[in-house]
């Protein structure tokens, strides 16, 4: 499995702040003495992810201007199964450094409260082969980013945390929605290159992870690169 979904696009506009987003839910435990999280690998045949559907819609925020912001509307739907004979309380961490807002978590139609923002070591969430390279969507050329690297500059990555209860021998639907700013390299081209990262590595900590479906919508006039073999449909 690839560790990251990477989306890069070019628009005739500029973003004012370099950030990146990273996200994929995983189980975790928190140290009682310090507010630090650690990924919790689950035993085989405990909780499986039967499917994940990831919807990403990238849009311009506000009017077009020299400081055009780009916003990613993200919705993730998990079908989860508790294979044990007892109800399980599962703490979930959903990593996403950078600016984000409008978080919403829902389990089987019931709102779930976010309990905090817990720091994690990057290697737990990214793995040992991070995709730090950038690619020009118009030329396909790979290059090194010369600006501010949010992951490289931080010893810890923050994650939204919340708790869910999964009933014994049952399937559940977990939906997470939020908005996030895109990263930007305004110096690589006459037009800036925007970047969105979505981490898949945390999914490896579940006892089983089956199907992943991804749908990405971008502005019509954007040149786009995605590091997964997605099929284009229509003009979006």
N, C-alpha and C positions, 0 to 999 in steps of 0.2 A: 504493500500500500504506500502511495506517496504520502509524505509527511505534511505537505501544505498544498492548498489550492491557491494559486497566484493569478491575479487578474491585473493587467496593466492596460491603460488606455491613454490616448492623446486627445486633448481638446484645445481649442483656441482660447484658452483662459488660464489664469494663474491662481493657485491656492496659496494662502498666507502662512500656513503652518505645516511642517513635515511631521506626519504621524503615520502609523500603520495599525491595522486591526488584525487580531488573531483570535480565533474562537473555536472551541469544541468542548462540549461538556464531558466531565470525567468525575469519578468518585474521589474523595479525598478525606484526610483527617487533619485536625488542627492541633498543634502543640498546646498543652494547657497553660504553659508558662509564658509563651510568646505568641503573638498573632501571626504565626507562620504556617502555611499549608504544605502538605506533602501528598503526592498522588498515592492513592490506595488501590493497588492491583486487586481485582476481585477473583475469587477462586472459580474454577471451572464449574459450570452448571449452576451458578448462583443467579446472576442477572445478565440477560442477553439483550442486545440491541437488534431487534428484528429488522428495522429499517430506519434510515434517516433521510428526510427530504429537506434539502437546503435551497431556499429561494433568496436570491440577491438581486436587488434592483438599485442601480446607480443613477442618480439624478443630480442636476445642478441645483444648488441651494440659493434661492433668491434670483435677482436679475443678473444678467451677464455683465461683468465688470473686470477691470484688471486684477481684482482680488477674488475671483470666482471660487467659491467653496464647492466641493463635491461631497455628496452624502450617499452613504450606502444604507438602504433599508433592508434589514436582514431578518428572515424568519426561518427557524429550524423546527422541524417536527420529528420527534423520535417515537417509534413504537417499541416499547420496552416490555420485557417479560420477566417476572419473578418466578423462578423455577423451584423455589424452596417450599416447605410446608408451613412457613410462618410469615407474618407480615414483617417487612424490613423498612427501617428508617435509613434512608440513604442521603448523606450530605453530597451535594453536587457543587463543583467549581466550574465556572465558565470563563476562561481567560479572555481578556480583551484590553490590552494597554492602549492608551491614547484617549481621545475624546469620544464619549458616547452618551446617549440619552434615551429617554422613552423606553426603558426596560420593562418588559412584561413577561411573566412566567405563568404557565397554566398547566395543570395536571388534570386530565379528564374533565375539563370544564370548570375547574375550581382554581381561583387565583392563588398563587404561591408567593409569599413575601420574600424579597431578597434580604438576607441577614447581614451581609457585609461585603467588603472588598479585600480579599486575602492575598498576600504576596506568596509567590512560588518561585523556586529556582527555574530559570529558563530551560535547562536541559530536561526537566521533567515534562515540560509542555511541548517542546520543539523536537526533542530527540537529538542525536549526535550528527545529523546531516542537514542543517538548516539551509534554506535557499536564500542566501543573502544577495545573490546576483540580481541585477535588473536587466530587462530586455526592452529594447525599443520596439513598440508594437508595429511601426511602419516598416522597419528594415529587418527585424528579427535578430538584430545584433545584441549580444550580451555585453554588459559592461559593469564596472564596480561603481556603486553609489558613493558620491563624494560629499554628501551632506550629512545631516544628523541621523544617526542610526539608533532608533529608540531601543531596540533589543540589546545592541552592543553596548550602549551607554548605561544600561540598567542592570544591577545585580539581581533584581527580582522583577517578576511580571505579576501584575495584579489580576485577580479573577473575581467576578461576581459569585457569591456563594448563597446557597439556599438548600433547604431540606425537603425531601419528598418521601412519602410513605407508599410503598408498593405492596399490595395485598398478596397473600400467598396464592401460588398457582394461578396468577392472573396476568393479563396484558394491560398496559397503560399507555396513554398518549401524552407525551410531554412536549409542550410548545413554548419556544423562547423567541421573543421579538425585541429588536432594539435598532437604533440608528447610530451610525458611526461615521466619523470623518475619514477620508482617504489620505494615504501618504502621498507625497509629491516630490518630484525632482524638477524644479523649474529651470535648472541650468543645463540640462542635457540636450535641449532642443529649442528651436524658436518657440515651439509650443510645449508646455510642461507635460510631464508624464506622471500620471496618477497611478497609485498602486494599492491593491487590497489583498491582504493575506488571510486565509482561513486555515487554521491548523487541524490536521486530521490525526496527528500523533496521539493525543489523549484518548482517542477511541480504542487504542490498543490495550488499554487497561481494563476494559470491560471483559467479562468472561467470554463473550462472543459478540461479533459485529458482522452483520450480514450485508444488506443492500444499502447503497448510497445513491440517491438521485440528486442532481444539481441542475438548477435553472437560473440563468444569469440574464438580466436585462440591462442594457446600457443605452445611452443617448445615440440617436441615429447617426450623428456626424462623427462619432468616435472611431478611431482605429484601435482594435482590441487584440490583446494576446492573453490566452489562458493556458496554463501548463497542464491541463487535462484535455483529452480528446473529446470535447463537447461538439455537438452538431448544431449548426446555425439554423434558425427557423425565422422566416420572414425578414423584416427590415430592422429588427431589434436584437 
